[in-house]
Amino acid sequence: MYRVIVADPPWSFEDKLEMNDVDRGAASQYDVMTVEEICRLPIQPLIADDAVLALWFVAAQPQAGLNVMAAWGFRQTQIWTWKKRTKTGKQAFGLGRLGRNSTEHLFVGVKGRIYKHLASRSERTEFSAPARAHSEKPEELQDKLDRMFPRGHRLEMFARRDRPDWDCVGLECPSTAGVDIRKWLCWKRTAIPRVDTRR
């Protein structure tokens, strides 16, 4: 059963702004999922009784993230912020119709009595890291969660790379390349016996 879950779903987000010949939006980069499809992912049987979820969301549609968090059985408690930097350390200068985006955000939610498993109480709700390829997230988030919750199983959904001591699943992740996450979750559900992880 997973105590720590990180998810960066392929949100369906329509942006019809036309600036030049560059393809915009997630759909131009990878297959996207609707909020309903993400909500229906069979994740709940794999979640420990005490668990934490870090869920990346699109700033323009936070309600979608809250809907997914509730559907998966978590209560949202915080918002964490990634302050993007350029390779030279300057503040990133992204897209945006009003202000130019230089941050990304994630909801943090809890289930059960996760606080009794908390090993580090000094982690901040914001972190700075270089901007990466489209939608690619920094390792600093998982580093924080490893320090906070050094014990228990960890899962990253929609991952693009493997990480030691984590189960990482995603179409672009080397260990699960081409594997549909719904099928993986169903397979994993039969592979992990149900145990009470509150002990």
Backbone bond lengths (Angstrom), bond angles and torsions (degrees), N, CA, C in turn:
res aa  C-N    CA-C-N  psi(-1)  N-CA   C-N-CA  omega(-1)  CA-C   N-CA-C  phi
1 M - - - 1.450 - - 1.532 108.78 -
2 Y 1.313 115.57 140.76 1.465 120.34 -174.46 1.528 111.74 -92.08
3 R 1.328 114.84 127.70 1.465 121.31 177.28 1.521 111.15 -90.95
4 V 1.316 117.37 -31.55 1.465 122.53 -178.03 1.532 108.30 -123.89
5 I 1.321 116.39 124.90 1.466 121.58 179.10 1.519 108.94 -127.24
6 V 1.314 116.19 130.85 1.452 123.25 171.86 1.521 107.07 -116.91
7 A 1.325 117.12 134.24 1.461 120.74 179.63 1.515 110.13 -139.33
8 D 1.322 115.11 134.66 1.463 122.34 175.44 1.527 107.00 -127.24
9 P 1.337 117.08 74.68 1.459 120.33 -173.50 1.522 112.98 -60.94
10 P 1.323 117.27 152.79 1.469 121.36 175.76 1.526 109.68 -81.19
11 W 1.329 115.83 73.88 1.449 122.04 -175.12 1.528 111.40 -57.13
12 S 1.303 115.73 139.04 1.456 121.28 172.28 1.518 107.49 -81.47
13 F 1.320 116.28 112.68 1.454 121.29 -175.88 1.517 107.92 -137.90
14 E 1.314 115.87 118.42 1.457 120.28 -174.85 1.521 110.40 -98.06
15 D 1.323 115.77 118.82 1.453 121.83 176.63 1.526 107.63 -126.16
16 K 1.324 117.20 108.41 1.451 121.43 -176.21 1.524 113.24 -95.73
17 L 1.344 116.13 9.67 1.446 119.24 179.15 1.527 110.06 -62.06
18 E 1.329 116.68 129.14 1.454 121.37 -179.95 1.518 109.16 -113.92
19 M 1.336 115.60 118.23 1.458 120.67 -179.89 1.526 111.22 -114.91
20 N 1.331 116.15 -37.28 1.458 121.93 -177.46 1.517 108.63 -161.26
21 D 1.308 117.59 -157.76 1.457 121.18 -177.78 1.524 113.57 -85.47
22 V 1.329 117.39 2.23 1.460 121.22 -177.85 1.524 109.71 -77.61
23 D 1.339 116.32 130.92 1.471 120.20 176.41 1.517 108.77 -68.00
24 R 1.358 115.97 133.24 1.453 121.53 -179.67 1.517 109.82 -113.90
25 G 1.308 115.35 157.08 1.449 121.01 173.01 1.516 113.35 88.46
26 A 1.341 114.19 159.75 1.457 120.97 -176.63 1.521 112.54 -63.48
27 A 1.327 117.16 -37.14 1.461 120.44 -175.67 1.521 112.31 -62.35
28 S 1.318 117.62 -22.18 1.462 120.37 177.80 1.525 111.31 -80.35
29 Q 1.340 116.95 -10.49 1.464 121.18 -176.24 1.524 113.13 -108.86
30 Y 1.341 117.52 -33.17 1.467 121.20 -176.27 1.526 108.84 -162.80
31 D 1.342 115.99 169.10 1.460 121.01 177.26 1.524 109.50 -69.23
32 V 1.312 116.46 134.60 1.458 121.17 -179.06 1.519 110.51 -105.62
33 M 1.339 115.97 166.49 1.456 122.80 178.32 1.523 108.85 -126.69
34 T 1.326 116.79 148.72 1.452 120.54 175.07 1.532 108.96 -76.16
35 V 1.325 115.67 162.66 1.463 120.07 177.50 1.525 110.07 -59.09
36 E 1.326 117.20 -40.36 1.466 120.88 179.96 1.526 111.12 -62.08
37 E 1.328 117.04 -41.07 1.468 120.14 178.80 1.521 111.09 -65.01
38 I 1.313 116.93 -40.19 1.467 120.00 179.23 1.522 110.31 -67.51
39 C 1.330 117.29 -41.04 1.469 121.17 178.62 1.527 111.22 -60.37
40 R 1.325 116.67 -34.36 1.471 120.89 -175.41 1.521 114.08 -84.15
41 L 1.320 118.85 -0.77 1.465 119.55 178.41 1.524 109.69 -58.80
42 P 1.330 118.46 133.16 1.473 121.47 -174.22 1.530 112.83 -78.92
43 I 1.323 115.98 63.28 1.460 121.63 -175.83 1.526 112.84 -91.25
44 Q 1.322 118.04 -29.03 1.471 120.42 -171.18 1.529 114.64 -55.56
45 P 1.347 120.03 -40.86 1.472 118.27 179.65 1.526 114.27 -64.81
46 L 1.327 117.61 -13.57 1.463 121.00 -178.52 1.520 112.77 -98.04
47 I 1.332 117.84 -2.72 1.455 121.66 -175.84 1.529 110.20 -91.08
48 A 1.328 115.85 134.94 1.461 120.95 178.18 1.526 110.44 -67.55
49 D 1.321 115.58 163.38 1.463 119.98 179.54 1.527 111.11 -62.36
50 D 1.330 116.19 -35.70 1.461 122.37 174.43 1.521 107.08 -112.30
51 A 1.320 117.59 117.28 1.463 119.31 -173.84 1.524 111.01 -151.76
52 V 1.338 114.70 161.17 1.456 122.54 176.30 1.519 107.90 -129.49
53 L 1.334 115.96 141.14 1.459 122.49 178.87 1.516 109.28 -122.58
54 A 1.331 116.49 128.37 1.460 122.86 171.75 1.524 106.42 -109.86
55 L 1.332 116.46 110.95 1.463 122.50 -171.98 1.526 110.35 -118.54
56 W 1.326 116.52 111.48 1.462 120.50 174.95 1.521 109.43 -68.49
57 F 1.339 117.03 138.89 1.456 119.85 178.82 1.520 109.79 -136.45
58 V 1.323 115.50 162.68 1.463 121.64 178.02 1.522 107.86 -83.69
59 A 1.333 117.12 126.28 1.461 121.10 -174.15 1.522 112.84 -57.59
60 A 1.336 117.59 -30.24 1.460 121.07 -177.97 1.520 112.93 -78.84
61 Q 1.328 117.99 -9.97 1.473 120.00 -179.62 1.528 110.44 -141.91
62 P 1.346 116.84 64.74 1.462 119.47 -178.93 1.514 114.14 -64.27
63 Q 1.330 117.59 -29.07 1.463 119.03 -178.66 1.522 111.37 -61.33
64 A 1.317 116.90 -32.43 1.466 119.84 177.34 1.528 110.29 -60.92
65 G 1.331 116.37 -42.73 1.454 119.44 177.86 1.518 112.54 -64.34
66 L 1.325 116.69 -41.04 1.460 120.15 178.01 1.526 111.23 -64.21
67 N 1.320 116.79 -37.75 1.467 120.21 178.41 1.522 111.39 -63.23
68 V 1.324 116.20 -42.48 1.466 120.31 179.46 1.524 109.78 -66.07
69 M 1.310 116.91 -44.80 1.459 120.69 -179.44 1.534 110.91 -57.99
70 A 1.316 116.91 -44.38 1.461 120.60 179.10 1.524 111.34 -66.89
71 A 1.330 117.08 -41.32 1.464 121.11 -179.67 1.524 111.32 -62.69
72 W 1.309 117.46 -31.34 1.465 121.48 179.94 1.527 112.61 -86.67
73 G 1.335 117.13 -2.04 1.459 120.35 173.88 1.512 115.43 93.65
74 F 1.345 117.78 23.08 1.461 120.92 -178.76 1.523 111.15 -113.85
75 R 1.329 114.68 153.21 1.457 122.53 175.22 1.526 107.84 -106.78
76 Q 1.317 117.11 119.76 1.456 121.49 -177.61 1.524 110.30 -69.94
77 T 1.355 116.41 131.46 1.457 120.68 -176.97 1.527 113.42 -123.84
78 Q 1.335 118.06 -27.03 1.459 120.32 -176.89 1.524 110.92 -146.45
79 I 1.336 114.79 164.91 1.460 122.77 167.74 1.518 106.88 -120.46
80 W 1.326 117.21 127.23 1.455 122.21 175.61 1.522 108.51 -106.60
81 T 1.311 116.71 151.97 1.463 121.97 -174.08 1.521 111.57 -128.99
82 W 1.319 115.04 130.85 1.460 122.59 172.38 1.527 107.84 -97.29
83 K 1.320 116.29 115.34 1.458 122.15 175.71 1.525 107.75 -89.51
84 K 1.323 116.14 113.08 1.459 120.55 -174.21 1.531 111.38 -80.20
85 R 1.333 114.68 140.02 1.449 121.55 175.03 1.527 109.54 -119.69
86 T 1.316 115.16 157.52 1.465 120.05 171.49 1.525 108.63 -81.88
87 K 1.327 116.87 175.52 1.465 120.61 178.55 1.522 111.86 -62.62
88 T 1.328 116.25 -24.65 1.466 120.02 179.96 1.522 112.57 -92.58
89 G 1.340 117.39 2.49 1.450 121.31 176.30 1.510 115.90 94.10
90 K 1.334 117.37 -0.83 1.461 120.32 178.66 1.527 110.42 -79.32
91 Q 1.338 116.06 163.36 1.454 120.53 176.72 1.524 109.37 -64.53
92 A 1.331 116.22 133.38 1.462 120.80 -178.12 1.525 110.67 -65.62
93 F 1.321 115.95 157.22 1.469 122.69 -177.48 1.520 107.01 -130.58
94 G 1.339 116.00 91.92 1.454 120.17 -174.21 1.512 113.19 -97.20
95 L 1.322 114.99 -163.48 1.457 121.83 178.99 1.521 110.23 -79.85
96 G 1.326 116.24 169.42 1.454 121.31 177.53 1.508 111.48 157.04
97 R 1.332 116.45 142.16 1.467 120.62 -178.56 1.520 112.04 -83.53
98 L 1.317 117.52 -31.85 1.468 121.66 176.12 1.523 108.00 -105.94
99 G 1.319 116.39 -86.57 1.456 119.92 173.87 1.521 110.11 -87.05
100 R 1.312 117.10 153.20 1.466 121.93 178.72 1.523 109.18 -84.56
101 N 1.317 116.08 126.06 1.464 121.33 -175.11 1.522 111.44 -66.80
102 S 1.319 115.43 126.48 1.455 120.88 174.33 1.525 111.25 -128.91
103 T 1.338 116.10 9.31 1.462 121.08 179.77 1.525 109.86 -138.31
104 E 1.336 115.04 160.49 1.463 122.15 166.74 1.520 107.10 -132.58
105 H 1.331 115.36 158.04 1.463 119.89 -171.50 1.529 111.57 -131.36
106 L 1.327 114.09 156.12 1.457 119.58 174.77 1.515 109.15 -141.26
107 F 1.320 114.56 145.27 1.456 120.34 172.52 1.518 107.81 -85.44
108 V 1.317 115.63 140.95 1.454 121.24 171.47 1.518 106.86 -114.10
109 G 1.317 115.49 127.90 1.459 121.05 -178.76 1.509 111.12 -130.88
110 V 1.318 115.67 158.80 1.463 120.75 -176.19 1.521 110.71 -127.29
111 K 1.333 113.54 160.43 1.458 122.26 176.58 1.521 107.10 -143.02
112 G 1.323 116.73 135.02 1.457 120.33 178.54 1.520 112.44 70.75
113 R 1.324 115.13 -144.80 1.470 121.69 -176.39 1.527 109.79 -108.52
114 I 1.317 116.46 60.10 1.465 121.02 -175.59 1.524 112.21 -66.42
115 Y 1.329 117.70 -26.62 1.466 119.64 -174.90 1.525 112.91 -62.98
116 K 1.312 118.04 -25.70 1.466 118.85 179.61 1.526 111.70 -72.12
117 H 1.327 117.39 -13.40 1.464 121.58 178.18 1.529 112.06 -96.17
118 L 1.319 117.40 -1.20 1.457 122.60 -174.20 1.531 110.65 -73.93
119 A 1.333 117.18 119.24 1.461 122.07 -176.83 1.527 112.50 -96.76
120 S 1.317 117.83 -29.02 1.468 121.26 179.88 1.515 108.80 -124.38
121 R 1.321 115.80 126.22 1.466 121.18 179.28 1.526 111.74 -109.60
122 S 1.328 117.32 20.75 1.466 120.20 -176.29 1.526 113.34 -113.75
123 E 1.326 117.78 6.35 1.462 120.05 -179.69 1.528 110.52 -74.68
124 R 1.324 116.56 139.96 1.459 122.03 -179.60 1.527 110.78 -89.78
125 T 1.319 115.39 162.23 1.467 120.31 -179.28 1.521 112.27 -88.45
126 E 1.317 117.41 1.89 1.456 120.47 173.75 1.518 109.11 -132.31
127 F 1.319 115.21 152.33 1.455 120.12 177.30 1.514 108.29 -149.39
128 S 1.328 114.77 151.91 1.456 121.41 -177.64 1.522 108.65 -111.57
129 A 1.321 116.21 135.33 1.466 121.35 179.97 1.516 108.58 -158.91
130 P 1.331 117.53 154.10 1.466 120.14 -179.26 1.525 112.30 -62.34
131 A 1.332 115.74 144.40 1.458 121.10 172.18 1.519 108.95 -64.84
132 R 1.332 116.28 150.52 1.456 121.45 -175.43 1.520 110.06 -125.86
133 A 1.324 116.03 -165.30 1.459 120.58 176.66 1.520 109.19 -62.15
134 H 1.336 116.95 166.59 1.460 121.84 -175.80 1.523 111.07 -47.97
135 S 1.330 116.42 120.90 1.464 125.21 174.88 1.528 114.38 68.69
136 E 1.321 119.00 0.90 1.457 120.60 179.52 1.518 109.61 -76.62
137 K 1.330 116.41 129.73 1.458 121.60 -174.13 1.527 111.43 -100.65
138 P 1.335 117.07 156.80 1.471 121.00 -176.63 1.527 112.60 -80.79
139 E 1.332 114.76 154.67 1.462 121.15 179.04 1.525 111.75 -72.13
140 E 1.319 118.19 -15.72 1.457 121.31 -176.61 1.533 112.48 -57.26
141 L 1.322 117.66 -31.77 1.468 119.84 178.50 1.521 110.63 -63.45
142 Q 1.329 116.88 -51.07 1.462 119.67 179.61 1.522 111.51 -64.35
143 D 1.341 116.90 -34.36 1.468 119.63 176.41 1.528 110.08 -59.39
144 K 1.336 116.39 -44.49 1.463 120.86 178.41 1.532 110.99 -60.12
145 L 1.317 115.62 -48.22 1.464 120.04 -176.82 1.522 111.38 -65.64
146 D 1.332 117.70 -34.44 1.464 120.37 176.01 1.522 110.76 -62.79
147 R 1.325 117.23 -39.86 1.468 119.97 178.65 1.529 111.56 -70.20
148 M 1.317 116.21 -36.12 1.460 120.25 -177.96 1.527 112.13 -74.58
149 F 1.338 115.47 -38.94 1.468 121.11 -175.65 1.528 109.48 -131.53
150 P 1.343 116.67 75.56 1.464 119.69 -176.63 1.530 114.20 -70.46
151 R 1.317 117.03 -15.49 1.463 120.56 -179.70 1.524 109.51 -113.14
152 G 1.313 116.35 149.07 1.455 121.55 179.56 1.520 111.73 106.21
153 H 1.306 115.61 157.81 1.459 121.46 -178.66 1.528 110.57 -77.66
154 R 1.334 115.33 146.41 1.462 121.85 -176.88 1.523 109.66 -124.63
155 L 1.328 115.51 141.23 1.464 122.00 179.96 1.520 110.02 -131.60
156 E 1.325 116.39 131.89 1.453 120.74 170.20 1.527 108.26 -115.83
157 M 1.321 115.41 120.20 1.465 121.75 179.80 1.522 109.70 -97.51
158 F 1.329 115.73 140.83 1.467 123.31 -177.79 1.527 110.32 66.39
159 A 1.321 116.12 36.63 1.462 122.10 -179.80 1.528 110.54 -74.72
160 R 1.318 114.90 156.89 1.465 121.41 177.22 1.524 112.14 -112.36
161 R 1.306 116.60 -8.32 1.460 121.23 179.76 1.527 107.60 -150.64
162 D 1.321 115.56 163.92 1.458 120.44 175.32 1.522 109.28 -88.12
163 R 1.336 115.18 154.49 1.470 120.93 179.47 1.528 107.83 -139.23
164 P 1.338 117.76 133.99 1.472 119.93 179.70 1.524 112.03 -55.75
165 D 1.326 115.69 139.24 1.468 124.49 176.91 1.530 113.52 68.64
166 W 1.311 117.59 13.11 1.465 122.70 175.18 1.521 108.80 -123.87
167 D 1.338 116.43 145.56 1.465 120.86 165.62 1.518 106.03 -88.76
168 C 1.312 116.83 117.02 1.457 122.31 -177.85 1.525 108.74 -114.87
169 V 1.329 115.71 129.36 1.457 119.88 -179.84 1.521 109.14 -134.22
170 G 1.323 114.97 133.97 1.457 121.20 179.32 1.512 109.89 178.20
171 L 1.310 116.19 154.72 1.460 120.68 -177.81 1.524 112.16 -60.21
172 E 1.355 117.24 -29.62 1.453 121.02 -178.61 1.525 112.71 -99.93
173 C 1.321 117.56 -0.15 1.461 121.69 -179.54 1.534 109.08 -79.27
174 P 1.339 119.00 129.44 1.468 120.50 -174.92 1.530 114.94 -53.40
175 S 1.340 117.51 -39.85 1.465 119.49 -176.31 1.524 113.45 -76.10
176 T 1.338 117.77 -17.48 1.481 120.66 -179.05 1.524 111.21 -131.31
177 A 1.310 117.91 25.09 1.465 121.72 -175.62 1.529 111.24 -53.51
178 G 1.330 115.46 128.00 1.456 120.77 177.51 1.516 115.11 80.18
179 V 1.343 118.00 0.01 1.462 121.47 -178.53 1.529 109.26 -90.11
180 D 1.322 117.04 124.71 1.453 121.93 177.30 1.532 109.23 -67.11
181 I 1.326 116.94 131.41 1.463 120.52 -174.88 1.524 112.23 -62.18
182 R 1.335 118.27 -32.02 1.468 120.11 178.97 1.516 110.91 -63.47
183 K 1.330 116.52 -42.20 1.461 120.18 178.89 1.520 110.77 -67.45
184 W 1.330 116.47 -39.40 1.464 119.50 -179.90 1.522 110.78 -63.93
185 L 1.333 117.25 -43.73 1.458 120.58 179.84 1.525 111.37 -63.18
186 C 1.319 117.48 -40.32 1.468 120.82 178.13 1.521 111.05 -65.32
187 W 1.345 116.05 -41.31 1.464 119.54 177.17 1.518 110.67 -64.24
188 K 1.325 117.34 -44.76 1.460 121.41 -177.60 1.524 110.87 -64.60
189 R 1.321 116.15 -33.82 1.467 120.34 -179.86 1.525 111.16 -60.84
190 T 1.311 117.32 -35.25 1.467 120.46 179.22 1.520 111.74 -83.05
191 A 1.336 116.87 -17.01 1.466 120.32 -176.09 1.515 112.96 -90.21
192 I 1.342 118.02 -20.91 1.464 121.44 -177.27 1.522 109.73 -107.23
193 P 1.354 118.43 119.91 1.468 119.57 176.95 1.513 110.88 -69.66
194 R 1.317 116.66 146.96 1.464 122.13 179.32 1.523 109.29 -76.74
195 V 1.334 116.46 118.77 1.460 121.25 176.64 1.508 108.33 -134.36
196 D 1.320 115.73 155.49 1.463 121.07 177.00 1.525 107.70 -83.58
197 T 1.333 116.96 115.53 1.463 120.63 -176.69 1.522 112.39 -96.11
198 R 1.312 117.93 12.64 1.467 119.22 179.34 1.522 111.13 -71.84
199 R 1.305 117.76 -19.07 1.460 120.15 -177.88 1.513 110.59 -73.83
